[in-house]
């Protein structure tokens, strides 16, 4: 995705519907059909590749990663102080 290439992925129950990938089942024919669609449609490949790159840029920056980690630390610290009765003590 970060390389701005289209992606074919197995359909799972927990997938993010906003992820720009071609979803398919687990049979060989479904994978073949998904790949065939991409091979035949240069415009779709380009569109999905650009959308994939944008998806990565929007969601996987260092800032977003650090922000998520800091939020997790804050929640863990808050929860631990509630349990121990001492702020900031795990």
C-alpha positions as CSV (number, residue, x, y, z in Angstrom):
1,X,0.0,0.0,0.0
2,X,2.8,2.4,0.9
3,X,4.3,1.8,-2.6
4,X,1.0,3.0,-4.3
5,X,0.2,-0.4,-5.7
6,X,-3.2,-2.0,-5.7
7,X,-3.7,-4.8,-3.2
8,X,-5.8,-8.0,-3.3
9,X,-6.6,-9.4,0.1
10,X,-8.6,-12.2,1.6
11,X,-12.0,-11.2,2.9
12,X,-12.1,-11.3,6.7
13,X,-14.8,-10.4,9.1
14,X,-12.7,-7.7,10.8
15,X,-11.6,-5.8,7.7
16,X,-11.8,-2.0,7.6
17,X,-14.3,-1.3,4.8
18,X,-12.4,2.0,4.1
19,X,-9.2,0.2,3.2
20,X,-8.7,0.5,-0.6
21,X,-8.2,-3.1,-1.5
22,X,-9.8,-5.7,-3.8
23,X,-11.4,-8.2,-1.4
24,X,-11.9,-11.8,-2.4
25,X,-12.7,-15.2,-0.9
26,X,-10.4,-18.1,-0.3
27,X,-10.9,-20.0,-3.5
28,X,-8.4,-20.1,-6.3
29,X,-11.0,-18.9,-8.8
30,X,-11.9,-15.9,-6.6
31,X,-8.3,-14.8,-6.4
32,X,-7.8,-15.4,-10.1
33,X,-10.9,-13.2,-10.9
34,X,-9.7,-10.4,-8.6
35,X,-6.2,-10.4,-10.1
36,X,-7.7,-10.6,-13.6
37,X,-9.8,-7.5,-12.9
38,X,-6.8,-5.5,-11.9
39,X,-4.7,-6.8,-14.8
40,X,-7.3,-5.7,-17.3
41,X,-8.1,-2.3,-15.8
42,X,-5.2,0.1,-15.7
43,X,-7.4,2.9,-14.5
44,X,-8.6,0.8,-11.5
45,X,-5.0,-0.2,-10.7
46,X,-4.0,3.5,-10.7
47,X,-7.0,4.6,-8.7
48,X,-6.5,1.8,-6.0
49,X,-2.8,2.4,-5.9
50,X,-3.2,6.1,-5.3
51,X,-5.9,5.5,-2.7
52,X,-3.7,2.9,-1.0
53,X,-0.8,5.4,-0.7
54,X,-3.1,8.1,0.7
55,X,-4.6,5.6,3.2
56,X,-1.1,4.9,4.5
57,X,-0.2,8.6,4.6
58,X,-3.4,9.5,6.5
59,X,-3.2,6.7,9.1
60,X,0.3,5.6,9.6
61,X,2.5,8.6,10.2
62,X,5.0,8.8,13.1
63,X,2.8,11.5,14.7
64,X,-0.3,9.3,14.6
65,X,1.6,6.4,16.0
66,X,3.0,8.4,18.9
67,X,-0.3,10.0,19.6
68,X,-2.0,6.5,19.8
69,X,0.8,5.2,22.1
70,X,0.6,8.3,24.4
71,X,-3.2,7.8,24.6
72,X,-2.7,4.2,25.6
73,X,-0.1,5.2,28.2
74,X,-2.5,7.8,29.7
75,X,-5.3,5.2,29.9
76,X,-3.0,2.6,31.4
77,X,-1.7,5.1,33.9
78,X,-5.3,6.3,34.8
79,X,-6.5,2.7,35.2
80,X,-3.5,1.7,37.3
81,X,-3.9,4.7,39.7
82,X,-7.6,3.8,40.1
83,X,-6.5,0.2,41.1
84,X,-3.6,1.1,43.3
85,X,-5.0,4.4,44.7
86,X,-1.7,6.1,43.9
87,X,-1.6,8.4,40.8
88,X,1.0,7.2,38.3
89,X,1.9,4.0,40.2
90,X,1.4,0.8,38.3
